Amino acid sequence: MKTTLTVALLIGTLCGAAQSTHAQGAAQAAKEQSADGAQQIAALGDLKLRSGTVIHDFRLGYRTFGQLNAAKSNAILWPSWLGGTTQDLVQFVGPDKVVDNTKYFVVLVDAIGDGISSSPSNSSTQARLAFPEFTIRDMVESEHRLATEVLHLTHLHAVMGISMGGMQTFEWVMAYPDFMDVGVPMAGSPQSTSYDKLLWTTQMDALRLDPEWKGGQGTHPMTGGFALYGEIGTMNVTSPAYRVAHTNPQDFEKFIEGARKELAGNAATACDAIRQREAINALDIPAEFGETMEQAAKSVHAKLLVVISPADHMVNPTPAAAFAGMMGAAVLTLDSPCGHLSLGCISAGPIVAKFLADPTSVQSMTLHEAAGH
């Protein structure tokens, strides 16, 4: 999940060493991605939310790569993480990357509230806090409409995602258990813990306390609010051990100044951040279906590879690990003090790619960060 661009940069190594082994293939991928992969917008009319409220003139951003095969069996859907957009995900698509677009038809989706799809900051009729609260399930329902109504897909090979994208993956395999063959939730969760909620609530409070918030109607930069919001995110996106190892006390002032300046925005963009965090705070997939965690896990039909880091302080890994254990899913554990950014410190991409190609070939395992990372 973004503390924003920090995540986009560090998670980049998810692709792993395989990226550098075939330079010619990578160059070809770049050419192909210049031909497809363009930002597209699907106009879906009204989107009725689970609460009964409606997002009017709903628009969903997406990008596609590769070609659908004759059997229509090679489609992969990958939604964006918190605060991220599909542009952040393009780095993972291509030959020798996590998802090979010469084999798969890849659909990257901008989740509701990311500033590309319909959001508080860009809605002409439901601007800012007039934009209704939505849930992770609402994100999935909008993506299902994209898949079925716009792309005319009746089945997906896989749904996958990082962080809030992983949360959407858990939601997908529960809401549409026969719609995909496999799911790969990475650093995601089926249920927000009290610690998760404390983190997201604290960030929202930091934004609302800025003098330029003005009940969501301010137009000037919220310098103080976003600075504190950035500090909170930076503190949680890795572990204490990581921070101690990577920032000398003598360098702290320079470090914290960078964290404060990393993010900027006004009340409109703050509304986007708040609405997406409200969706995460409300995440409780078993309760949504009126089931226990064990019942929910056993109702999943897709094969899952659940990727977690025990040191994740941003999305607590306990519910994801429990869900995987209850359904007998493979768990890829990343042993790294990088915490939520462990996908950027340990190369998991080749294993994820192997699982996509043959789910039976991957068993539970732990990957350890290389010494001196």
Contacts in CASP RR format, 6 or more apart in sequence:
PFRMAT RR
TARGET T0000
AUTHOR 0000-0000-0000
METHOD contacts of the structure
MODEL  1
MKTTLTVALLIGTLCGAAQSTHAQGAAQAAKEQSADGAQQIAALGDLKLR
SGTVIHDFRLGYRTFGQLNAAKSNAILWPSWLGGTTQDLVQFVGPDKVVD
NTKYFVVLVDAIGDGISSSPSNSSTQARLAFPEFTIRDMVESEHRLATEV
LHLTHLHAVMGISMGGMQTFEWVMAYPDFMDVGVPMAGSPQSTSYDKLLW
TTQMDALRLDPEWKGGQGTHPMTGGFALYGEIGTMNVTSPAYRVAHTNPQ
DFEKFIEGARKELAGNAATACDAIRQREAINALDIPAEFGETMEQAAKSV
HAKLLVVISPADHMVNPTPAAAFAGMMGAAVLTLDSPCGHLSLGCISAGP
IVAKFLADPTSVQSMTLHEAAGH
1 7 0 8 1.000
1 81 0 8 1.000
1 82 0 8 1.000
1 83 0 8 1.000
1 163 0 8 1.000
1 164 0 8 1.000
1 237 0 8 1.000
1 314 0 8 1.000
1 315 0 8 1.000
1 340 0 8 1.000
2 8 0 8 1.000
2 81 0 8 1.000
2 82 0 8 1.000
2 83 0 8 1.000
2 84 0 8 1.000
3 230 0 8 1.000
3 233 0 8 1.000
3 234 0 8 1.000
3 237 0 8 1.000
3 259 0 8 1.000
3 262 0 8 1.000
3 263 0 8 1.000
4 83 0 8 1.000
4 84 0 8 1.000
4 262 0 8 1.000
4 263 0 8 1.000
5 262 0 8 1.000
6 234 0 8 1.000
6 237 0 8 1.000
6 262 0 8 1.000
6 341 0 8 1.000
7 81 0 8 1.000
7 88 0 8 1.000
7 163 0 8 1.000
7 237 0 8 1.000
7 340 0 8 1.000
7 341 0 8 1.000
8 84 0 8 1.000
8 88 0 8 1.000
8 91 0 8 1.000
10 338 0 8 1.000
10 341 0 8 1.000
10 344 0 8 1.000
10 345 0 8 1.000
11 162 0 8 1.000
11 341 0 8 1.000
11 343 0 8 1.000
11 344 0 8 1.000
12 91 0 8 1.000
12 92 0 8 1.000
12 343 0 8 1.000
12 344 0 8 1.000
13 343 0 8 1.000
13 344 0 8 1.000
13 345 0 8 1.000
13 347 0 8 1.000
14 92 0 8 1.000
14 98 0 8 1.000
14 162 0 8 1.000
14 343 0 8 1.000
14 344 0 8 1.000
14 347 0 8 1.000
14 348 0 8 1.000
14 349 0 8 1.000
14 352 0 8 1.000
15 91 0 8 1.000
15 92 0 8 1.000
15 96 0 8 1.000
15 97 0 8 1.000
15 98 0 8 1.000
15 347 0 8 1.000
15 349 0 8 1.000
16 347 0 8 1.000
16 348 0 8 1.000
16 349 0 8 1.000
16 350 0 8 1.000
17 347 0 8 1.000
17 350 0 8 1.000
18 96 0 8 1.000
18 97 0 8 1.000
18 349 0 8 1.000
18 350 0 8 1.000
18 353 0 8 1.000
19 26 0 8 1.000
19 96 0 8 1.000
19 97 0 8 1.000
21 96 0 8 1.000
22 95 0 8 1.000
22 96 0 8 1.000
25 95 0 8 1.000
25 96 0 8 1.000
26 94 0 8 1.000
26 95 0 8 1.000
26 96 0 8 1.000
28 95 0 8 1.000
29 93 0 8 1.000
29 94 0 8 1.000
29 95 0 8 1.000
29 96 0 8 1.000
29 97 0 8 1.000
29 101 0 8 1.000
32 65 0 8 1.000
32 66 0 8 1.000
32 94 0 8 1.000
32 101 0 8 1.000
32 102 0 8 1.000
33 65 0 8 1.000
33 90 0 8 1.000
33 93 0 8 1.000
33 94 0 8 1.000
33 101 0 8 1.000
36 63 0 8 1.000
36 64 0 8 1.000
36 65 0 8 1.000
36 66 0 8 1.000
36 101 0 8 1.000
37 63 0 8 1.000
37 64 0 8 1.000
37 65 0 8 1.000
37 90 0 8 1.000
37 108 0 8 1.000
38 63 0 8 1.000
39 61 0 8 1.000
39 63 0 8 1.000
39 86 0 8 1.000
39 87 0 8 1.000
39 116 0 8 1.000
40 61 0 8 1.000
40 62 0 8 1.000
40 63 0 8 1.000
40 64 0 8 1.000
41 59 0 8 1.000
41 60 0 8 1.000
41 61 0 8 1.000
41 62 0 8 1.000
41 116 0 8 1.000
42 59 0 8 1.000
42 60 0 8 1.000
42 61 0 8 1.000
42 62 0 8 1.000
42 146 0 8 1.000
42 150 0 8 1.000
43 57 0 8 1.000
43 58 0 8 1.000
43 59 0 8 1.000
44 58 0 8 1.000
44 59 0 8 1.000
44 60 0 8 1.000
44 142 0 8 1.000
44 145 0 8 1.000
44 146 0 8 1.000
44 149 0 8 1.000
44 150 0 8 1.000
45 56 0 8 1.000
45 57 0 8 1.000
45 58 0 8 1.000
46 54 0 8 1.000
46 55 0 8 1.000
46 56 0 8 1.000
46 57 0 8 1.000
46 58 0 8 1.000
47 54 0 8 1.000
47 55 0 8 1.000
47 58 0 8 1.000
47 118 0 8 1.000
47 138 0 8 1.000
47 141 0 8 1.000
47 142 0 8 1.000
47 145 0 8 1.000
48 54 0 8 1.000
49 55 0 8 1.000
49 132 0 8 1.000
49 133 0 8 1.000
49 134 0 8 1.000
49 135 0 8 1.000
49 138 0 8 1.000
50 135 0 8 1.000
50 137 0 8 1.000
50 138 0 8 1.000
50 141 0 8 1.000
51 132 0 8 1.000
51 133 0 8 1.000
51 135 0 8 1.000
53 132 0 8 1.000
53 133 0 8 1.000
54 132 0 8 1.000
55 112 0 8 1.000
55 118 0 8 1.000
55 123 0 8 1.000
55 126 0 8 1.000
55 131 0 8 1.000
55 132 0 8 1.000
55 134 0 8 1.000
56 125 0 8 1.000
56 126 0 8 1.000
57 118 0 8 1.000
57 123 0 8 1.000
57 124 0 8 1.000
57 125 0 8 1.000
58 118 0 8 1.000
58 142 0 8 1.000
59 117 0 8 1.000
59 118 0 8 1.000
60 109 0 8 1.000
60 110 0 8 1.000
60 112 0 8 1.000
60 117 0 8 1.000
60 118 0 8 1.000
60 142 0 8 1.000
60 143 0 8 1.000
60 145 0 8 1.000
60 146 0 8 1.000
61 86 0 8 1.000
61 109 0 8 1.000
61 110 0 8 1.000
61 116 0 8 1.000
61 117 0 8 1.000
62 86 0 8 1.000
62 107 0 8 1.000
62 108 0 8 1.000
62 109 0 8 1.000
62 110 0 8 1.000
62 146 0 8 1.000
63 86 0 8 1.000
63 90 0 8 1.000
63 107 0 8 1.000
63 108 0 8 1.000
64 105 0 8 1.000
64 106 0 8 1.000
64 107 0 8 1.000
64 108 0 8 1.000
64 151 0 8 1.000
65 93 0 8 1.000
65 94 0 8 1.000
65 101 0 8 1.000
65 105 0 8 1.000
65 106 0 8 1.000
65 108 0 8 1.000
66 101 0 8 1.000
66 102 0 8 1.000
66 104 0 8 1.000
66 105 0 8 1.000
66 106 0 8 1.000
67 105 0 8 1.000
68 74 0 8 1.000
68 75 0 8 1.000
68 105 0 8 1.000
68 153 0 8 1.000
69 105 0 8 1.000
72 153 0 8 1.000
72 154 0 8 1.000
72 155 0 8 1.000
73 155 0 8 1.000
73 157 0 8 1.000
74 103 0 8 1.000
74 104 0 8 1.000
74 105 0 8 1.000
74 157 0 8 1.000
75 104 0 8 1.000
75 105 0 8 1.000
75 106 0 8 1.000
75 107 0 8 1.000
75 147 0 8 1.000
75 151 0 8 1.000
75 153 0 8 1.000
75 155 0 8 1.000
75 156 0 8 1.000
75 157 0 8 1.000
76 99 0 8 1.000
76 104 0 8 1.000
76 105 0 8 1.000
76 106 0 8 1.000
76 107 0 8 1.000
76 156 0 8 1.000
76 157 0 8 1.000
76 158 0 8 1.000
76 159 0 8 1.000
76 160 0 8 1.000
76 356 0 8 1.000
77 107 0 8 1.000
77 109 0 8 1.000
77 143 0 8 1.000
77 147 0 8 1.000
77 156 0 8 1.000
77 158 0 8 1.000
77 159 0 8 1.000
77 160 0 8 1.000
77 172 0 8 1.000
77 180 0 8 1.000
78 89 0 8 1.000
78 92 0 8 1.000
78 99 0 8 1.000
78 106 0 8 1.000
78 107 0 8 1.000
78 108 0 8 1.000
78 109 0 8 1.000
78 159 0 8 1.000
78 160 0 8 1.000
78 161 0 8 1.000
78 165 0 8 1.000
79 108 0 8 1.000
79 109 0 8 1.000
79 110 0 8 1.000
79 111 0 8 1.000
79 139 0 8 1.000
79 143 0 8 1.000
79 161 0 8 1.000
79 164 0 8 1.000
79 165 0 8 1.000
79 168 0 8 1.000
79 169 0 8 1.000
80 86 0 8 1.000
80 88 0 8 1.000
80 89 0 8 1.000
80 108 0 8 1.000
80 109 0 8 1.000
80 110 0 8 1.000
80 111 0 8 1.000
80 114 0 8 1.000
80 164 0 8 1.000
80 165 0 8 1.000
81 88 0 8 1.000
81 161 0 8 1.000
81 162 0 8 1.000
81 163 0 8 1.000
81 164 0 8 1.000
81 165 0 8 1.000
81 166 0 8 1.000
82 163 0 8 1.000
82 164 0 8 1.000
82 276 0 8 1.000
82 277 0 8 1.000
82 280 0 8 1.000
83 114 0 8 1.000
83 164 0 8 1.000
83 272 0 8 1.000
83 273 0 8 1.000
83 276 0 8 1.000
84 111 0 8 1.000
84 114 0 8 1.000
85 110 0 8 1.000
85 114 0 8 1.000
85 115 0 8 1.000
85 116 0 8 1.000
86 108 0 8 1.000
86 109 0 8 1.000
86 110 0 8 1.000
86 116 0 8 1.000
89 108 0 8 1.000
90 108 0 8 1.000
91 97 0 8 1.000
92 98 0 8 1.000
92 99 0 8 1.000
93 99 0 8 1.000
93 101 0 8 1.000
93 106 0 8 1.000
93 108 0 8 1.000
94 100 0 8 1.000
94 101 0 8 1.000
94 102 0 8 1.000
95 101 0 8 1.000
95 102 0 8 1.000
97 353 0 8 1.000
98 349 0 8 1.000
98 352 0 8 1.000
98 353 0 8 1.000
99 106 0 8 1.000
99 160 0 8 1.000
99 353 0 8 1.000
99 356 0 8 1.000
100 353 0 8 1.000
103 357 0 8 1.000
104 157 0 8 1.000
104 356 0 8 1.000
107 146 0 8 1.000
107 147 0 8 1.000
107 151 0 8 1.000
109 117 0 8 1.000
109 143 0 8 1.000
109 146 0 8 1.000
110 116 0 8 1.000
110 117 0 8 1.000
111 117 0 8 1.000
111 139 0 8 1.000
111 164 0 8 1.000
111 165 0 8 1.000
111 168 0 8 1.000
111 276 0 8 1.000
112 118 0 8 1.000
112 119 0 8 1.000
112 134 0 8 1.000
112 138 0 8 1.000
112 139 0 8 1.000
112 142 0 8 1.000
112 276 0 8 1.000
112 279 0 8 1.000
113 119 0 8 1.000
113 120 0 8 1.000
113 121 0 8 1.000
113 134 0 8 1.000
113 272 0 8 1.000
113 275 0 8 1.000
113 276 0 8 1.000
114 272 0 8 1.000
114 276 0 8 1.000
115 121 0 8 1.000
115 122 0 8 1.000
115 269 0 8 1.000
115 272 0 8 1.000
117 142 0 8 1.000
118 131 0 8 1.000
119 131 0 8 1.000
119 271 0 8 1.000
119 272 0 8 1.000
119 275 0 8 1.000
120 126 0 8 1.000
120 127 0 8 1.000
120 128 0 8 1.000
120 129 0 8 1.000
120 130 0 8 1.000
120 131 0 8 1.000
120 268 0 8 1.000
120 271 0 8 1.000
120 272 0 8 1.000
120 274 0 8 1.000
120 275 0 8 1.000
121 127 0 8 1.000
121 128 0 8 1.000
121 268 0 8 1.000
121 269 0 8 1.000
121 271 0 8 1.000
121 272 0 8 1.000
123 130 0 8 1.000
123 131 0 8 1.000
126 132 0 8 1.000
127 268 0 8 1.000
128 216 0 8 1.000
128 217 0 8 1.000
128 267 0 8 1.000
128 268 0 8 1.000
128 271 0 8 1.000
129 215 0 8 1.000
129 216 0 8 1.000
129 271 0 8 1.000
131 271 0 8 1.000
131 275 0 8 1.000
133 275 0 8 1.000
133 278 0 8 1.000
133 279 0 8 1.000
133 282 0 8 1.000
134 275 0 8 1.000
134 279 0 8 1.000
135 279 0 8 1.000
135 282 0 8 1.000
135 283 0 8 1.000
136 164 0 8 1.000
136 167 0 8 1.000
136 168 0 8 1.000
136 171 0 8 1.000
136 279 0 8 1.000
136 280 0 8 1.000
136 282 0 8 1.000
136 283 0 8 1.000
137 171 0 8 1.000
137 175 0 8 1.000
137 288 0 8 1.000
138 279 0 8 1.000
139 168 0 8 1.000
139 171 0 8 1.000
139 279 0 8 1.000
140 168 0 8 1.000
140 171 0 8 1.000
140 172 0 8 1.000
140 175 0 8 1.000
140 176 0 8 1.000
141 175 0 8 1.000
143 168 0 8 1.000
143 172 0 8 1.000
144 175 0 8 1.000
144 176 0 8 1.000
144 179 0 8 1.000
147 153 0 8 1.000
147 156 0 8 1.000
148 154 0 8 1.000
155 179 0 8 1.000
155 180 0 8 1.000
155 181 0 8 1.000
156 179 0 8 1.000
156 180 0 8 1.000
156 181 0 8 1.000
157 180 0 8 1.000
157 181 0 8 1.000
157 182 0 8 1.000
157 356 0 8 1.000
158 180 0 8 1.000
158 181 0 8 1.000
158 182 0 8 1.000
158 183 0 8 1.000
158 184 0 8 1.000
158 356 0 8 1.000
159 168 0 8 1.000
159 169 0 8 1.000
159 172 0 8 1.000
159 173 0 8 1.000
159 180 0 8 1.000
159 183 0 8 1.000
159 184 0 8 1.000
159 302 0 8 1.000
160 166 0 8 1.000
160 169 0 8 1.000
160 183 0 8 1.000
160 184 0 8 1.000
160 185 0 8 1.000
160 186 0 8 1.000
160 352 0 8 1.000
160 356 0 8 1.000
161 168 0 8 1.000
161 169 0 8 1.000
161 184 0 8 1.000
161 185 0 8 1.000
161 186 0 8 1.000
161 188 0 8 1.000
162 186 0 8 1.000
162 187 0 8 1.000
162 188 0 8 1.000
162 343 0 8 1.000
163 186 0 8 1.000
163 187 0 8 1.000
163 188 0 8 1.000
163 314 0 8 1.000
163 315 0 8 1.000
163 340 0 8 1.000
164 188 0 8 1.000
164 276 0 8 1.000
164 280 0 8 1.000
165 185 0 8 1.000
165 188 0 8 1.000
166 185 0 8 1.000
166 186 0 8 1.000
166 187 0 8 1.000
166 188 0 8 1.000
166 189 0 8 1.000
167 185 0 8 1.000
167 188 0 8 1.000
167 189 0 8 1.000
167 190 0 8 1.000
167 280 0 8 1.000
167 283 0 8 1.000
167 315 0 8 1.000
169 183 0 8 1.000
169 184 0 8 1.000
169 185 0 8 1.000
169 188 0 8 1.000
170 185 0 8 1.000
170 188 0 8 1.000
170 189 0 8 1.000
170 190 0 8 1.000
170 285 0 8 1.000
170 320 0 8 1.000
170 323 0 8 1.000
171 190 0 8 1.000
171 285 0 8 1.000
172 179 0 8 1.000
172 180 0 8 1.000
172 183 0 8 1.000
173 180 0 8 1.000
173 183 0 8 1.000
173 300 0 8 1.000
173 301 0 8 1.000
173 302 0 8 1.000
173 304 0 8 1.000
174 190 0 8 1.000
174 285 0 8 1.000
174 288 0 8 1.000
174 289 0 8 1.000
174 296 0 8 1.000
174 299 0 8 1.000
174 300 0 8 1.000
177 299 0 8 1.000
177 300 0 8 1.000
177 301 0 8 1.000
177 302 0 8 1.000
178 301 0 8 1.000
180 302 0 8 1.000
181 302 0 8 1.000
181 303 0 8 1.000
181 359 0 8 1.000
182 302 0 8 1.000
182 303 0 8 1.000
182 304 0 8 1.000
182 305 0 8 1.000
182 355 0 8 1.000
182 356 0 8 1.000
182 359 0 8 1.000
183 302 0 8 1.000
183 303 0 8 1.000
183 304 0 8 1.000
183 305 0 8 1.000
184 304 0 8 1.000
184 305 0 8 1.000
184 307 0 8 1.000
184 352 0 8 1.000
184 355 0 8 1.000
184 356 0 8 1.000
185 304 0 8 1.000
185 306 0 8 1.000
185 307 0 8 1.000
185 320 0 8 1.000
186 307 0 8 1.000
186 343 0 8 1.000
186 348 0 8 1.000
186 352 0 8 1.000
187 307 0 8 1.000
187 308 0 8 1.000
187 309 0 8 1.000
187 312 0 8 1.000
187 314 0 8 1.000
187 315 0 8 1.000
187 317 0 8 1.000
187 340 0 8 1.000
187 342 0 8 1.000
187 343 0 8 1.000
188 308 0 8 1.000
188 315 0 8 1.000
188 320 0 8 1.000
189 196 0 8 1.000
189 283 0 8 1.000
189 315 0 8 1.000
189 316 0 8 1.000
189 317 0 8 1.000
189 319 0 8 1.000
189 320 0 8 1.000
190 283 0 8 1.000
190 285 0 8 1.000
190 286 0 8 1.000
190 293 0 8 1.000
190 296 0 8 1.000
190 319 0 8 1.000
190 320 0 8 1.000
190 323 0 8 1.000
191 283 0 8 1.000
191 284 0 8 1.000
191 285 0 8 1.000
191 286 0 8 1.000
191 287 0 8 1.000
191 293 0 8 1.000
191 319 0 8 1.000
192 200 0 8 1.000
192 280 0 8 1.000
192 281 0 8 1.000
192 282 0 8 1.000
192 283 0 8 1.000
192 284 0 8 1.000
193 316 0 8 1.000
193 318 0 8 1.000
193 319 0 8 1.000
195 313 0 8 1.000
195 316 0 8 1.000
196 280 0 8 1.000
196 281 0 8 1.000
196 314 0 8 1.000
196 315 0 8 1.000
196 316 0 8 1.000
197 281 0 8 1.000
199 232 0 8 1.000
199 233 0 8 1.000
199 236 0 8 1.000
199 313 0 8 1.000
199 314 0 8 1.000
200 277 0 8 1.000
200 280 0 8 1.000
200 281 0 8 1.000
201 277 0 8 1.000
201 281 0 8 1.000
202 232 0 8 1.000
203 229 0 8 1.000
203 230 0 8 1.000
203 232 0 8 1.000
203 233 0 8 1.000
203 273 0 8 1.000
203 277 0 8 1.000
204 273 0 8 1.000
204 274 0 8 1.000
204 277 0 8 1.000
204 278 0 8 1.000
206 225 0 8 1.000
206 228 0 8 1.000
206 229 0 8 1.000
206 232 0 8 1.000
207 213 0 8 1.000
207 222 0 8 1.000
207 225 0 8 1.000
207 226 0 8 1.000
207 229 0 8 1.000
207 270 0 8 1.000
207 273 0 8 1.000
207 274 0 8 1.000
208 215 0 8 1.000
208 274 0 8 1.000
209 225 0 8 1.000
209 228 0 8 1.000
210 222 0 8 1.000
210 223 0 8 1.000
210 224 0 8 1.000
210 225 0 8 1.000
210 226 0 8 1.000
210 270 0 8 1.000
212 218 0 8 1.000
212 219 0 8 1.000
212 220 0 8 1.000
212 221 0 8 1.000
212 222 0 8 1.000
212 223 0 8 1.000
212 266 0 8 1.000
212 267 0 8 1.000
213 222 0 8 1.000
213 225 0 8 1.000
213 267 0 8 1.000
213 270 0 8 1.000
214 267 0 8 1.000
215 267 0 8 1.000
216 267 0 8 1.000
216 268 0 8 1.000
216 270 0 8 1.000
216 271 0 8 1.000
217 267 0 8 1.000
218 266 0 8 1.000
218 267 0 8 1.000
218 268 0 8 1.000
219 266 0 8 1.000
219 267 0 8 1.000
219 268 0 8 1.000
220 266 0 8 1.000
221 264 0 8 1.000
221 265 0 8 1.000
221 266 0 8 1.000
222 265 0 8 1.000
222 266 0 8 1.000
222 267 0 8 1.000
222 270 0 8 1.000
223 264 0 8 1.000
224 260 0 8 1.000
226 263 0 8 1.000
226 264 0 8 1.000
226 265 0 8 1.000
226 270 0 8 1.000
227 260 0 8 1.000
227 261 0 8 1.000
227 263 0 8 1.000
228 260 0 8 1.000
229 263 0 8 1.000
229 273 0 8 1.000
230 259 0 8 1.000
230 260 0 8 1.000
230 262 0 8 1.000
230 263 0 8 1.000
231 256 0 8 1.000
231 259 0 8 1.000
231 260 0 8 1.000
233 314 0 8 1.000
234 259 0 8 1.000
234 262 0 8 1.000
235 243 0 8 1.000
236 313 0 8 1.000
236 314 0 8 1.000
236 340 0 8 1.000
237 313 0 8 1.000
237 314 0 8 1.000
237 339 0 8 1.000
237 340 0 8 1.000
237 341 0 8 1.000
238 246 0 8 1.000
238 311 0 8 1.000
238 313 0 8 1.000
238 337 0 8 1.000
238 338 0 8 1.000
238 339 0 8 1.000
238 340 0 8 1.000
238 341 0 8 1.000
239 311 0 8 1.000
239 313 0 8 1.000
239 337 0 8 1.000
239 338 0 8 1.000
239 339 0 8 1.000
241 311 0 8 1.000
241 337 0 8 1.000
242 311 0 8 1.000
242 337 0 8 1.000
242 338 0 8 1.000
242 339 0 8 1.000
245 337 0 8 1.000
247 255 0 8 1.000
285 296 0 8 1.000
286 292 0 8 1.000
286 293 0 8 1.000
286 295 0 8 1.000
286 296 0 8 1.000
289 296 0 8 1.000
289 299 0 8 1.000
291 299 0 8 1.000
293 319 0 8 1.000
293 322 0 8 1.000
293 323 0 8 1.000
293 326 0 8 1.000
294 326 0 8 1.000
296 323 0 8 1.000
297 323 0 8 1.000
297 324 0 8 1.000
297 325 0 8 1.000
297 326 0 8 1.000
297 327 0 8 1.000
298 326 0 8 1.000
298 327 0 8 1.000
300 327 0 8 1.000
303 329 0 8 1.000
303 359 0 8 1.000
303 360 0 8 1.000
304 324 0 8 1.000
304 327 0 8 1.000
304 329 0 8 1.000
304 330 0 8 1.000
305 329 0 8 1.000
305 330 0 8 1.000
305 331 0 8 1.000
305 332 0 8 1.000
305 351 0 8 1.000
305 352 0 8 1.000
305 355 0 8 1.000
305 359 0 8 1.000
305 362 0 8 1.000
306 320 0 8 1.000
306 321 0 8 1.000
306 323 0 8 1.000
306 324 0 8 1.000
306 329 0 8 1.000
306 330 0 8 1.000
306 331 0 8 1.000
306 332 0 8 1.000
307 331 0 8 1.000
307 332 0 8 1.000
307 334 0 8 1.000
307 343 0 8 1.000
307 348 0 8 1.000
307 352 0 8 1.000
308 317 0 8 1.000
308 320 0 8 1.000
308 321 0 8 1.000
308 331 0 8 1.000
308 332 0 8 1.000
308 333 0 8 1.000
308 334 0 8 1.000
309 317 0 8 1.000
309 333 0 8 1.000
309 334 0 8 1.000
309 335 0 8 1.000
309 336 0 8 1.000
309 338 0 8 1.000
309 339 0 8 1.000
309 340 0 8 1.000
309 342 0 8 1.000
310 317 0 8 1.000
310 333 0 8 1.000
310 335 0 8 1.000
311 336 0 8 1.000
311 337 0 8 1.000
311 338 0 8 1.000
311 339 0 8 1.000
311 342 0 8 1.000
312 339 0 8 1.000
312 340 0 8 1.000
312 342 0 8 1.000
313 339 0 8 1.000
313 340 0 8 1.000
314 339 0 8 1.000
314 340 0 8 1.000
315 340 0 8 1.000
321 331 0 8 1.000
323 329 0 8 1.000
324 330 0 8 1.000
324 331 0 8 1.000
325 331 0 8 1.000
330 355 0 8 1.000
330 359 0 8 1.000
330 362 0 8 1.000
330 363 0 8 1.000
330 364 0 8 1.000
331 364 0 8 1.000
332 348 0 8 1.000
332 351 0 8 1.000
332 352 0 8 1.000
332 362 0 8 1.000
332 364 0 8 1.000
332 365 0 8 1.000
332 366 0 8 1.000
332 367 0 8 1.000
333 364 0 8 1.000
333 365 0 8 1.000
333 366 0 8 1.000
333 367 0 8 1.000
334 342 0 8 1.000
334 343 0 8 1.000
334 345 0 8 1.000
334 346 0 8 1.000
334 348 0 8 1.000
334 366 0 8 1.000
334 367 0 8 1.000
334 369 0 8 1.000
335 346 0 8 1.000
335 366 0 8 1.000
335 367 0 8 1.000
335 368 0 8 1.000
335 369 0 8 1.000
336 342 0 8 1.000
336 345 0 8 1.000
336 346 0 8 1.000
336 368 0 8 1.000
336 369 0 8 1.000
336 373 0 8 1.000
337 369 0 8 1.000
338 344 0 8 1.000
338 345 0 8 1.000
338 346 0 8 1.000
338 369 0 8 1.000
342 369 0 8 1.000
345 369 0 8 1.000
345 373 0 8 1.000
346 367 0 8 1.000
346 368 0 8 1.000
346 369 0 8 1.000
346 370 0 8 1.000
347 367 0 8 1.000
348 367 0 8 1.000
351 362 0 8 1.000
351 365 0 8 1.000
351 367 0 8 1.000
354 361 0 8 1.000
354 362 0 8 1.000
355 361 0 8 1.000
355 362 0 8 1.000
END
